[in-house]
Each structure stands twice: as C-alpha cells, then as structure tokens.
Amino acid sequence: MQQVRVIPCLDVAGGRVVKGVSFVELRDAGDPVALGEVYSEAGADELIFLDIGATNSGREPLVDLAARVAQGVLIPFTVGGGIDSLETASRLLRVGADKVSVNSAAVRNPELIRAISDVYGNQCVVVAIDVRRRGASYEVVTHGGRRPTGIELVRWVDRVQAEGAGELLVTSMDQDGGLGGYDADLYTEVLARTDIPVIASGGVGKLEDFLIGARLGVQGLLAASVFHFGTLTIREVKNYLAHHDIAVRQEEDEIDV
C-alpha cells in the first residue's frame, strides 16, 4: 500500500517563515532553516519552501536558503518561487534541493517544465497550480493568487502532464489559511484527470481534514498553520491516519513539535 506523505509547507518572506490567509495578513512563524530542521527530526516526510514574494518582486529564488537547509535537513525538500529558467532551477538543485516547484513562470512558458525534466528527470519537477473557484469550475491563478489567467484547471493539468511534470502541488486559494478543510471537489477533479502524484494544499484545520484528503487519493497532504502555530503535531497526524488504516511512514524516534 502506498504511503501518504505528510508535508509541512514553509512560506518564506523577508527571510522568515510566514503564514496568512490566501497569502495576505501574514504572521511570523519562525526561522526557515531552524523550523525545517525541527520538522525533519519530528517525522515529516518532505518539506516545501515557497518564496511567496519572489515572482511579484522579480527577486532571485532562495538559493542561499536551499544550501543552508541541505546542511541540516535529512529529508527531501522542494524550493519554489521565482524559478523562471533552467539555469535558476539548476542552481537550486545543485546546492541540495531535491525538487523545484514552478508556477507562474510555467504558465508564461510551459516549455520550462520540459526543459527541467529533460535535464534532471521529472521526479525533480513539481508544478504548483493555484486555483480559484469560478462557478462550477476552477481557474488557474498566478502571482500568489492575485492574477487570473483565464486557464481552466483541467486544461492546465493536461498541458503540464504532457510537458513532463513529475508532481502537482494543487492549492485552493479560496481555502488557503482558512482552516476549513481541503476542497474535496477540487482534488476529485484533478485526480480523475491525471496519474501524476498530487499534493493537496489549502485549508487544513483539524485531524479529520487530513483523513479526508488521504481518502480522496492524494499522495501528499500539505499543511502550514496547524503545524507552525502548534495546533497539531506531525506525530498526532500520522497516528490519527494510521488509526484509520491510512498507510504512513512511522519512526520510533519521532517527537512532537
């Protein structure tokens, strides 16, 4: 049975981990490297670091941060935000990131996905897809949810799959930070469209939300607020999922955070 992954997400702005609602009203949550090390020791399966202001400001991605994380974190980690070329992706992967996440730049230039995949393999390419509900469907949005694209979700999923995406990080901007649970309709639609592993993001507020996501069939359960601000621990989430017959990686030396 395939194990579902529990993945803390560390949104980074100004060198600090922050968390808000739909990427606004940000609260400080700590130092990214220190927090990453704590989560690594606590049994997280992976980490995702997203520079949430890089695209809007035209800033370089977090190469120095990736190098420091690689020194102290023993689990796979992904870096995203501001990656707009193969060269930029290469810099992150060479300093120790296991994967790169592309979003706004991939919408502008879908061939970027293929370029990275051809050189490093599709296992290194996460395509982040941020969406907002538009009536009965979902529209892809970029620049932290601020810029509508007019692209329908299912059409974009088809395109990124064809370009060589290895994984999809799908975020409901309507749910993000609201603690109301994953948008089940969203992930049902994505999972029906692709065999690429899917990470669900946006809205986790309680243990039951993780279980709902796992039962939908996503391979990764991403959360931020509940971990950063101490509502839940990774051990609590994994124990709860295991109790409900969801396969998760468990270690004897996991500690609470």
N, C-alpha and C positions, 0 to 999 in steps of 0.2 A: 504494500500500500504506500502510495506516495505521501511523504510528509509535507504538511503545510508549514510555511515559513512565517515566523513572527518577526517583523521588521520595524524597528524604530526609525522614524524619519526626523532628520535634524535640518530644519530650515535655518539658513545662515544669513545674517545681515549685519554688516559692521563688525565682522569677526566674532559675533556671538550667535548662539542658538536662540531663535525667537519662535513664538507661536501666536497666531491670531485667528481671526475668522475670515476666511476667503482671502488670506494674505494681507489683511489690514488689521488695525488695532493690535499691534504686535506687543507681546510681553517677553521679557528676557527670561531665558531658561538655562543659561549657563555657557561655559566654555565648550566649544565643539569637540576638541580633542579629548579633554577630560571626560566629558559625557559619553563620547564614543567608547572610551576605554571601560567605563563602568558598565555600559550595556554589553560590551563584548564579554566581560567577566560574568555578567548576570545571565548569560544563556541566549542572548539574541542570536538569530540565525544569520542575519545580514544587517547592514546599516545603509541608509541612503542619506547623503549630504546634498542639499539643494541650495545654491546661492540664489535666493529669491529675487534679488535686485539686479543681478548681473545683466540680464537681457535688456531691461528698461534703461539701465545706465550705460550700456555698452562696455561694461567692465570685463576684464580678463577673468576666466574661471579660477577656482580655488586650487591652484597648483601647489602652492606652499602648504596649504592646509592638508591636501591629499598626501603630501610627503610626510608630514608630521603624524597624520593618522596611521599611515602604513607602518610607522615605527612602533606604535603602541597597541594597535588593534589586531587581533588574531583571527578575525572572521572576515568574510568577503564584504567589500563596501563599494558603493556606487557614488559617483560625483556627477552632479548636473548643474546647469545654469551657465549661460554664456558660451556654450560649446557650439561654435559655428563653422568649424573646419576640421578636416582630418588631422592637420598639424596640431590643433588645440587638443583634440581627443588623444593624440599620441603622447603629448606632454603629460597628461593626467595618468594614462596607463603606464607610462614608463617610470613614473615616480612611485607607483604602487597601487593605484586604484584598480580594482578588479573589473569594473564596468563603468561606462559613461552613459549618461542619460541625455538625450537630445529631445527638444520640444519645439520651441518657436523657430529655431533655425531649420529644423526638418520640415516644417510647414512651408517655409520660404523655398527650401531646396531639398526635396525628398531624396535626391541622389546622394546626399550626405550620409544617409543611413547605409546605402550600398557601399560607399567609399570606405567607411569604417569597418563594416562587416567583412568586406573582401580582404582587408589587411589583417584584422585581428580576430576574425571569426564572429559569427552572430551572437555567441554567448557573451560577448563584451558590449553588446549594443542594446540598451534599454530605450524604448521610445516612450516618453511621457506624453500622455494625452489628457489634457484638461478639458472638461466639457461643462456646459450649462444646458439645462433642460429647456427646450423650445417646443411647447405644445406636447405632441406625442413622441417627439424625437429628441436628439441631443446634438448640439452644435459644438464643434471644436473651437476653443478659445486659446489665445496665447498671451504672452506678457503678463503672467500672473493672473490670468482670468480677465484682464482688462480689455482685451482686443478681440472682438468676434471675427471669425474667419469666413463664415458662410458655408463651411465644410461640414457635411453631415458625418456623424461618428462612424457609421458602418462603412461609408465610402473611404474614410481615412484609415480605418483598420485594414481594409483590403489593400490599400496602397502601401502602407508601411510593412505589411507582411510580404508583399511582393518585392519590396526593396531590401529585405533581409534582416528585419528586426528580430532580435532574439527573445525579447520580453516586452510586455506592455505594462506601464505604470499608469493606471487609469484613475483620475481624480475627479470626483464630483465637486465642482466649485460651489454648488448650492449647499452641499453638506459640510464642506471643509470647516473644521473648527467648531461646528455647531453641536457636536456630541449627541446627535440624534440618530446615529447609526448609518451604516453603508446604504447606498441607493441600490437596492436589490434588483430593480428593473434594469439599471444601467449595466450591471455585471452579467445578468442573464443575457442581455443583448450582445455584449462583447463575446462572451464565452460561446454563444451559438454561432459566432462568425469566424472564430479562429481556433487553432490548436496551439498557438504560441502561449507560453506561460503568462498568466495575468496576475498583477499585484493590485489589490483593491485599496483605494485611498480616499479618505474623506468622511469624517463623521463619527468615528468610534467614540463611545462614551461609557460603555459598560461591557462586562464579560459576554453577555448574550450577543452583542454585536459581532464579536469575533466568531462566535459559533455560527451565526447566520451567514457570515462571509465564507467560512470554511465549507459549509453545506451547499453553498451555491456552486462550489467547484473551483474557486480561485486558488492559485498556488502560493500566493503571498498575501499576508494580512499586515498592512502598514498602519501605524498609529503614531501619534506625536503627543498631543496634550495629556492623555491619560498616563503616559509614561513620564513625561518631563515634570509634571506637577504632582506626581505621587499618588494619583487616583488608583492605579493598578501597577503591579509588578509583572515582569515578564514571567516569573515563576507562576504567579497566580493565573495568568492567561493560559500558559501551557498545561498546568494541572487541570484547569477547567475544561480545556479542549480534550485532553486525554480522557477525562472522566466521561465525556460524551462521545467517546470512540472515534475521535479525530487523531490521526497519526501525527505526532510532533516529536522533534528531537529533544530528548531529556538527558541531562547530565547529573551525576551525583553531586558535583560541586557547584551547582547553580546557587546563586544568592539572590536575595531580594534587593530591589532598587526602588 
